[in-house]
Amino acid sequence: MIGFLLVISIVLHFITFLILILVIKKMGHSLDYDQLTKQKKEIEDLLASYTLELKEENEHFLNQLFGKKATEKKEIDHPHEKEIESVPKLNDTSEPSFEAKALQLHEQGYQMNDIAKKLNKGLGEIELLLKFNRER
């Protein structure tokens, strides 16, 4: 008889432990769910604030754009009111472009590393420039 009661006690203890384990797992999932809900709410708030900022920036931009167009339209309607200013003369000395300098140095026999250092540009940029120039 004692053996029978011992077996029933062990079975009841086993069932109790299983129930405790299941309850603990459910609590863990509910905590994860609460945390996910909180993160979701934070992300929604963040996106809402970014959307509001973008909307304000767009309105500001549109106000500037339409304000500028109105000013330009007034100037077009009344061109005689605007005085013509003398344009300063520009020097005819022009510097060769970055691409022209790079190609000239390459034709002179400089390596790509040296060209990049001389022109203060990246090696990849010089490589692409020379590669595209060869294809032309």
C-alpha positions in Angstrom: 0.0 0.0 0.0 2.8 2.4 0.8 4.4 1.6 -2.6 1.1 2.6 -4.3 0.9 5.9 -2.5 4.6 6.6 -3.2 3.9 6.0 -7.0 0.9 8.3 -6.9 2.9 11.0 -5.1 5.7 10.8 -7.6 3.2 11.1 -10.5 1.5 14.1 -8.9 4.9 15.8 -8.3 5.9 15.1 -12.0 2.6 16.7 -13.2 3.1 19.7 -10.9 6.6 20.3 -12.3 5.3 20.1 -15.8 2.5 22.6 -15.0 5.1 24.9 -13.4 7.4 24.7 -16.5 4.5 25.5 -18.8 3.4 28.5 -16.7 7.0 29.8 -16.7 7.2 29.4 -20.4 3.9 31.3 -20.9 5.1 34.1 -18.7 8.3 34.3 -20.7 6.4 34.6 -23.9 4.1 37.2 -22.5 7.1 39.2 -21.4 8.6 38.9 -24.9 5.2 40.0 -26.3 5.1 43.0 -24.0 8.6 43.9 -25.0 7.8 43.6 -28.7 4.7 45.7 -28.3 6.7 48.4 -26.5 9.3 48.4 -29.3 6.6 48.5 -31.9 5.1 51.5 -30.2 8.4 53.3 -30.1 9.1 52.6 -33.8 5.6 53.9 -34.7 6.2 57.1 -32.6 9.6 57.6 -34.3 8.2 57.1 -37.8 5.4 59.5 -36.9 7.9 62.2 -35.8 10.0 61.7 -38.9 6.9 62.0 -41.1 5.9 65.2 -39.3 9.4 66.6 -39.7 9.4 65.8 -43.5 5.9 67.3 -43.8 7.1 70.6 -42.2 10.3 70.6 -44.4 8.2 70.1 -47.5 5.8 72.9 -46.6 8.8 75.2 -45.9 10.3 74.2 -49.3 7.1 74.8 -51.1 6.7 78.2 -49.5 10.2 79.1 -50.6 9.6 77.8 -54.1 6.3 79.6 -54.6 7.6 82.7 -53.0 10.6 82.6 -55.3 8.3 82.1 -58.3 6.1 85.0 -57.4 9.2 87.2 -57.1 10.5 86.0 -60.4 7.1 86.6 -62.0 7.1 90.2 -60.7 10.5 90.8 -62.2 9.4 89.4 -65.5 6.3 91.6 -65.5 8.3 94.7 -64.8 11.7 94.3 -66.4 12.2 98.1 -66.9 12.3 98.6 -63.2 15.4 96.4 -62.7 18.6 98.1 -63.6 21.2 96.3 -65.7 24.4 95.8 -63.8 27.7 95.6 -65.5 29.1 92.1 -65.5 32.7 91.9 -64.4 35.1 90.5 -67.0 36.3 87.0 -66.3 39.9 85.9 -66.9 40.3 83.6 -69.8 42.8 81.5 -68.0 41.2 78.1 -67.3 42.6 75.2 -65.4 42.4 71.7 -66.9 39.8 69.5 -65.4 40.5 66.8 -62.9 39.9 64.2 -65.7 42.2 65.9 -68.1 44.9 66.1 -65.4 44.6 62.4 -64.6 44.7 61.4 -68.3 47.7 63.6 -68.9 49.6 62.1 -65.9 48.7 58.6 -67.1 50.0 59.4 -70.6 53.2 60.7 -69.0 53.7 57.2 -67.5 52.6 57.8 -63.9 51.2 54.8 -62.0 47.6 55.0 -60.7 48.7 55.3 -57.1 50.9 58.3 -58.0 48.1 60.0 -59.9 45.8 59.5 -57.0 48.3 61.0 -54.6 49.1 63.9 -56.8 45.4 64.8 -57.4 44.3 64.0 -53.8 41.7 61.5 -55.1 40.9 57.9 -54.3 42.6 55.1 -56.2 39.3 53.6 -57.2 38.2 56.9 -58.7 41.3 57.1 -60.8 41.0 53.5 -61.9 37.4 54.0 -63.0 38.3 57.2 -64.8 41.1 55.5 -66.7 39.0 52.4 -67.4 36.2 54.5 -68.9 38.6 56.5 -70.9 40.1 53.4 -72.5 36.6 52.2 -73.5 36.0 55.4 -75.4 
